[in-house]
Amino acid sequence: MNSQIIIAGLRARPVRTIVSILAVTLEVILILVIVGLTTGIANETAKRTAGVGAEIMVQPPNSSLFLALSNTPMPRSLGDEIRKLPSVQAVAPVQVQVNSSDGVEVVFGVDPASFNAVSGGFIWHEGRMFEAADEIVVDDLWAKARRANVGQQVQLLNHAFKVTGIVEHGKGARVFMSFDAVKELTGQSDKASLFYVKLKSPDQTKQALAEINRLLPGYTVRDVKDLESLMTTSNIPGLGAFINAVVIISLCVGVLVIFLSMYTTITERTREIGILRSLGASKLFIIRLIFEESGFICLIGIVVGIISSFVIRNVLTGVFPTLVVDITWDWILRGSLFALLSGLIGSFYPSVKAAAQDPVEALAYE
């Protein structure tokens, strides 16, 4: 019987019902898409770092997990010292540059021989390795996003570069250039922002970490396998607060719209509520009825919001191939719970107000 009353009430006010569902949908979309963007960037950065194939990454003292946030150079000669350690197979020095003209984009200056020794080499889609200071190699997603082809001139770091090759994504950066190119851009020679270290055996990681720490006291030495667990929103300054703010704003939107919808509905249905009370319906029955109606609206909004979030993710990644939106099951659950919570909070006062109505006055209401 309750379901029949709820569905009849929703059908009687289609515009208000649709607006309420859309508000819950928007709440879910805001949470899933924005949180998915922030976590996706962190997770994708960790995967690309691990994709280089090194077991250890060496950075200057007090360096950030995110390469774009730390660009303090080190002497490249330190790589020769690390290479002498008994557990080390190869060392690849990398000079990190940040292209901020189209967002924040990390560019690697590398020595092809040492980088290939650590990473196992690029998986080539087409073209060749750069050979001059004005040549670059890009990954397939960067090329797709920029509509760049082999042989094309592109603007990067306020300079013109020729794309000589396109490789599979997933090995550190999306754009690679020579150390000579970095030298021309920065004026710094024989400098490196980090070293990727390939070991003779992954089982020697702990031993190698201890050896490098003894060799370079004070430097930041990381186990690459741990990076994915470290690159979380809690380790990014201000990002956790940003996500909390998004969740709170989304919750407020849901609460406000559900409250207005339920409150207006109660006002319009005063006579109906009076009839129910005169037929013996208890206050608890009226409260439960309002909560069930609100919950029904929220459930529809949650389903539509989840589906819409995946559609938006696909559209965004189609238009911006380098963008990563990571919608996870734990955040789907959290977003759904927040949406239900907004419905409960928003319908609390209207349900109490409806239950408190006097049946005689309600029947006389016009």
C-alpha positions as CSV (number, residue, x, y, z in Angstrom):
1,M,0.0,0.0,0.0
2,N,2.8,2.4,0.9
3,S,4.4,2.0,-2.5
4,Q,1.1,2.8,-4.3
5,I,0.7,6.0,-2.3
6,I,4.4,7.0,-3.0
7,I,4.2,6.3,-6.7
8,A,0.8,8.1,-7.0
9,G,2.2,11.1,-5.1
10,L,5.3,11.3,-7.4
11,R,3.2,11.0,-10.6
12,A,0.9,13.7,-9.4
13,R,3.8,16.2,-9.3
14,P,6.1,15.1,-12.1
15,V,8.1,18.4,-12.4
16,R,9.0,18.5,-8.7
17,T,9.9,14.8,-8.8
18,I,12.2,15.2,-11.8
19,V,13.9,18.2,-10.2
20,S,14.5,16.3,-7.0
21,I,15.9,13.3,-8.9
22,L,18.2,15.6,-10.9
23,A,19.4,17.2,-7.7
24,V,20.4,13.8,-6.2
25,T,21.9,12.9,-9.6
26,L,24.0,16.1,-9.6
27,E,25.2,15.3,-6.1
28,V,26.4,11.9,-7.1
29,I,28.0,13.2,-10.3
30,L,29.9,15.9,-8.4
31,I,31.3,13.4,-6.0
32,L,32.2,10.7,-8.4
33,V,33.6,12.7,-11.3
34,I,35.6,15.3,-9.3
35,V,37.0,12.8,-6.8
36,G,37.6,10.5,-9.8
37,L,39.6,13.2,-11.5
38,T,41.8,13.9,-8.4
39,T,42.5,10.3,-7.5
40,G,42.9,9.4,-11.2
41,I,45.7,11.8,-11.6
42,A,47.5,10.5,-8.6
43,N,47.0,6.8,-9.5
44,E,48.0,7.3,-13.1
45,T,51.2,9.2,-12.1
46,A,52.1,6.3,-9.9
47,K,51.5,3.7,-12.6
48,R,53.6,5.6,-15.1
49,T,56.4,5.9,-12.6
50,A,56.3,2.2,-12.0
51,G,56.0,1.6,-15.7
52,V,59.6,2.8,-16.2
53,G,60.7,-0.6,-14.9
54,A,63.1,0.6,-12.2
55,E,63.0,-0.7,-8.7
56,I,64.4,2.4,-7.0
57,M,64.0,6.2,-7.7
58,V,66.6,8.6,-6.3
59,Q,65.7,12.3,-5.8
60,P,67.2,15.3,-4.2
61,P,66.6,15.9,-0.4
62,N,63.1,16.7,0.6
63,S,61.6,16.0,-2.8
64,S,57.9,15.7,-3.5
65,L,56.3,12.4,-4.6
66,F,55.1,14.3,-7.6
67,L,57.8,15.1,-10.0
68,A,56.2,18.3,-11.2
69,L,56.5,19.7,-7.7
70,S,60.2,19.1,-7.3
71,N,62.8,20.0,-9.9
72,T,66.0,20.5,-7.9
73,P,68.9,19.4,-10.1
74,M,71.6,16.9,-9.0
75,P,75.0,16.3,-10.6
76,R,74.7,13.5,-13.2
77,S,78.0,12.1,-11.9
78,L,76.0,10.7,-8.9
79,G,74.6,8.2,-11.4
80,D,78.1,6.8,-12.0
81,E,78.5,6.4,-8.2
82,I,75.2,4.5,-7.9
83,R,76.1,2.3,-10.9
84,K,79.2,1.0,-9.1
85,L,77.1,-0.6,-6.3
86,P,77.1,-4.4,-6.5
87,S,73.3,-4.8,-6.7
88,V,72.8,-2.2,-9.4
89,Q,72.4,-3.2,-13.1
90,A,71.7,0.2,-14.7
91,V,71.0,3.8,-13.8
92,A,69.0,6.3,-15.9
93,P,69.4,10.0,-15.1
94,V,66.4,12.1,-16.0
95,Q,66.0,15.9,-16.2
96,V,62.4,16.8,-15.4
97,Q,60.8,19.9,-17.0
98,V,57.3,21.1,-16.5
99,N,55.2,22.5,-19.4
100,S,52.5,24.7,-17.9
101,S,51.2,26.2,-21.1
102,D,48.4,23.6,-21.4
103,G,48.0,22.6,-17.8
104,V,50.8,20.9,-15.9
105,E,52.7,18.5,-18.1
106,V,55.9,16.6,-17.2
107,V,58.6,16.4,-19.8
108,F,61.6,14.0,-19.4
109,G,65.0,14.8,-20.7
110,V,66.8,11.5,-21.1
111,D,69.8,9.7,-22.4
112,P,68.2,7.0,-24.7
113,A,70.9,4.4,-24.0
114,S,70.6,4.5,-20.2
115,F,66.8,5.0,-20.2
116,N,66.4,1.9,-22.5
117,A,68.7,-0.1,-20.2
118,V,66.4,0.6,-17.3
119,S,63.0,0.5,-19.0
120,G,63.7,-2.2,-21.6
121,G,63.0,0.3,-24.4
122,F,59.9,2.0,-25.8
123,I,57.1,0.2,-27.6
124,W,57.1,2.0,-30.8
125,H,53.9,2.9,-32.7
126,E,55.8,4.7,-35.4
127,G,58.9,6.9,-36.1
128,R,62.3,6.9,-34.4
129,M,64.2,8.2,-31.4
130,F,65.1,11.9,-31.3
131,E,68.6,12.7,-32.6
132,A,68.8,16.4,-32.3
133,A,68.0,19.1,-29.6
134,D,64.9,20.2,-31.5
135,E,63.3,16.7,-31.7
136,I,61.0,15.0,-29.3
137,V,59.3,11.6,-28.8
138,V,55.7,11.6,-27.5
139,D,53.4,8.8,-26.3
140,D,50.3,7.8,-28.1
141,L,47.8,9.5,-25.8
142,W,49.7,12.8,-26.0
143,A,49.8,12.5,-29.8
144,K,46.0,11.8,-29.9
145,A,45.2,14.7,-27.6
146,R,47.3,17.1,-29.7
147,R,46.5,15.5,-33.0
148,A,50.3,15.3,-33.5
149,N,51.9,13.1,-36.2
150,V,55.5,12.1,-36.9
151,G,57.3,14.9,-38.6
152,Q,55.0,17.6,-37.3
153,Q,56.2,20.7,-35.6
154,V,54.7,21.4,-32.1
155,Q,55.1,24.1,-29.6
156,L,56.4,23.0,-26.2
157,L,58.1,24.9,-23.4
158,N,57.9,28.0,-25.6
159,H,60.0,26.3,-28.3
160,A,59.3,24.6,-31.6
161,F,60.1,20.8,-31.6
162,K,59.7,18.2,-34.3
163,V,57.9,15.0,-33.3
164,T,60.2,12.1,-34.5
165,G,58.4,9.2,-32.9
166,I,55.2,8.0,-31.1
167,V,55.5,5.3,-28.4
168,E,53.1,3.4,-26.1
169,H,52.1,5.4,-23.0
170,G,53.1,4.3,-19.5
171,K,56.9,4.9,-19.1
172,G,57.3,7.9,-16.8
173,A,56.4,11.0,-18.9
174,R,54.3,11.6,-22.1
175,V,57.1,13.7,-23.8
176,F,60.8,12.8,-24.0
177,M,63.7,14.9,-25.3
178,S,67.4,14.8,-25.2
179,F,69.7,16.2,-22.4
180,D,71.0,18.6,-25.1
181,A,67.5,20.0,-25.5
182,V,67.1,20.5,-21.7
183,K,70.5,22.2,-21.7
184,E,69.4,24.7,-24.3
185,L,66.1,25.3,-22.4
186,T,67.6,25.7,-18.9
187,G,71.3,26.4,-19.4
188,Q,72.2,23.6,-17.0
189,S,74.6,20.9,-18.2
190,D,75.3,17.6,-16.5
191,K,72.3,17.9,-14.2
192,A,69.6,15.4,-13.3
193,S,66.3,15.8,-11.4
194,L,66.2,12.1,-10.5
195,F,67.8,8.7,-11.2
196,Y,65.9,5.6,-12.0
197,V,67.8,2.5,-10.7
198,K,67.4,-0.9,-12.2
199,L,68.7,-3.8,-10.0
200,K,70.2,-7.1,-11.0
201,S,67.4,-8.7,-9.0
202,P,64.2,-7.2,-7.5
203,D,64.9,-9.3,-4.4
204,Q,67.9,-7.0,-3.7
205,T,65.7,-3.9,-3.3
206,K,66.1,-3.6,0.5
207,Q,69.8,-4.1,0.2
208,A,70.1,-1.6,-2.6
209,L,68.0,1.0,-0.7
210,A,70.4,0.7,2.3
211,E,73.5,0.9,0.0
212,I,72.2,4.1,-1.7
213,N,71.2,5.7,1.5
214,R,74.7,5.1,2.8
215,L,76.2,6.5,-0.4
216,L,73.9,9.5,-0.6
217,P,72.9,10.4,3.0
218,G,70.0,12.9,3.1
219,Y,68.8,12.2,-0.5
220,T,65.3,10.9,-1.1
221,V,65.5,7.2,-2.0
222,R,62.2,5.5,-2.8
223,D,61.1,1.9,-3.5
224,V,59.1,2.3,-6.7
225,K,56.6,-0.4,-5.6
226,D,55.6,1.7,-2.7
227,L,54.8,4.8,-4.8
228,E,51.3,3.8,-5.7
229,S,50.3,3.4,-2.1
230,L,52.0,6.7,-1.2
231,M,50.5,8.7,-4.1
232,T,47.1,9.2,-2.4
233,T,45.0,12.3,-1.9
234,S,46.1,12.5,1.8
235,N,49.7,13.0,0.6
236,I,48.9,15.8,-1.8
237,P,48.8,19.2,-0.1
238,G,45.3,20.6,0.0
239,L,43.7,17.9,-2.1
240,G,42.1,16.1,0.9
241,A,40.5,19.4,2.0
242,F,39.3,20.0,-1.6
243,I,37.6,16.6,-1.8
244,N,36.0,17.2,1.6
245,A,34.7,20.6,0.4
246,V,33.2,19.0,-2.8
247,V,31.5,16.3,-0.7
248,I,30.1,18.9,1.7
249,I,28.8,21.2,-1.1
250,S,27.2,18.2,-2.9
251,L,25.6,17.1,0.4
252,C,24.2,20.6,1.0
253,V,22.8,20.7,-2.6
254,G,21.0,17.4,-2.0
255,V,19.7,18.3,1.4
256,L,18.4,21.7,0.3
257,V,16.6,20.4,-2.8
258,I,15.1,17.4,-1.0
259,F,14.0,19.7,1.9
260,L,12.3,22.2,-0.4
261,S,10.7,19.4,-2.4
262,M,9.3,17.5,0.6
263,Y,8.3,20.7,2.5
264,T,6.3,21.9,-0.5
265,T,4.8,18.5,-1.1
266,I,3.6,18.4,2.5
267,T,2.0,21.7,2.2
268,E,0.2,20.7,-1.0
269,R,-0.9,17.3,0.5
270,T,-2.1,18.6,3.8
271,R,-5.7,17.5,3.0
272,E,-4.4,14.0,1.9
273,I,-2.5,13.7,5.1
274,G,-5.6,14.7,7.1
275,I,-7.6,11.9,5.4
276,L,-4.9,9.3,6.2
277,R,-4.8,10.5,9.9
278,S,-8.7,10.4,10.1
279,L,-8.5,6.8,8.7
280,G,-6.3,5.8,11.6
281,A,-2.8,6.4,10.3
282,S,-0.4,7.0,13.1
283,K,2.2,9.7,13.3
284,L,4.9,7.1,12.8
285,F,3.2,5.9,9.6
286,I,3.2,9.5,8.2
287,I,6.9,10.0,9.0
288,R,7.8,6.6,7.5
289,L,5.8,7.4,4.4
290,I,7.6,10.7,3.9
291,F,11.0,9.1,4.5
292,E,10.2,6.2,2.0
293,E,9.2,8.7,-0.7
294,S,12.4,10.6,-0.2
295,G,14.4,7.4,-0.2
296,F,12.7,6.3,-3.4
297,I,13.7,9.6,-5.1
298,C,17.2,9.3,-3.8
299,L,17.6,5.7,-5.1
300,I,16.5,6.8,-8.6
301,G,18.8,9.7,-8.4
302,I,21.7,7.5,-7.3
303,V,21.2,5.1,-10.2
304,V,21.0,7.9,-12.8
305,G,24.0,9.6,-11.2
306,I,26.2,6.6,-11.3
307,I,25.3,5.9,-14.9
308,S,25.8,9.6,-15.9
309,S,29.2,9.6,-14.1
310,F,30.5,6.8,-16.3
311,V,29.0,8.5,-19.4
312,I,30.7,11.8,-18.4
313,R,34.0,9.9,-17.8
314,N,33.9,8.3,-21.2
315,V,33.1,11.7,-22.9
316,L,36.0,13.4,-21.0
317,T,38.5,10.8,-21.8
318,G,37.4,10.8,-25.4
319,V,37.8,14.5,-25.8
320,F,40.9,14.7,-23.5
321,P,42.8,11.4,-24.0
322,T,45.5,12.3,-21.4
323,L,42.8,12.9,-18.7
324,V,42.2,10.1,-16.2
325,V,38.9,9.8,-14.3
326,D,39.2,6.9,-11.8
327,I,35.7,6.0,-10.6
328,T,36.1,3.3,-7.9
329,W,33.6,1.1,-6.1
330,D,34.4,2.5,-2.7
331,W,33.6,6.1,-3.9
332,I,30.4,4.8,-5.6
333,L,29.4,3.4,-2.3
334,R,30.3,6.6,-0.5
335,G,28.5,8.8,-3.0
336,S,25.4,6.6,-2.7
337,L,25.5,6.8,1.1
338,F,26.0,10.6,1.0
339,A,23.0,10.9,-1.4
340,L,20.8,8.8,0.9
341,L,22.0,10.8,3.9
342,S,21.0,14.1,2.2
343,G,17.5,12.6,1.6
344,L,17.1,11.6,5.2
345,I,18.3,15.0,6.5
346,G,16.3,16.9,4.0
347,S,13.0,15.1,4.7
348,F,13.4,15.0,8.5
349,Y,11.6,18.3,9.3
350,P,8.9,18.0,6.6
351,S,8.0,14.5,7.9
352,V,7.8,15.7,11.5
353,K,5.7,18.7,10.4
354,A,3.4,16.3,8.5
355,A,3.0,14.0,11.4
356,A,2.2,16.9,13.8
357,Q,-0.8,18.1,11.7
358,D,-4.2,18.0,13.4
359,P,-6.5,15.7,11.4
360,V,-9.5,18.0,11.7
361,E,-7.6,21.1,10.6
362,A,-6.0,19.2,7.8
363,L,-9.4,18.0,6.5
364,A,-10.6,21.6,6.5
365,Y,-7.5,22.9,4.7
366,E,-8.1,24.4,1.2
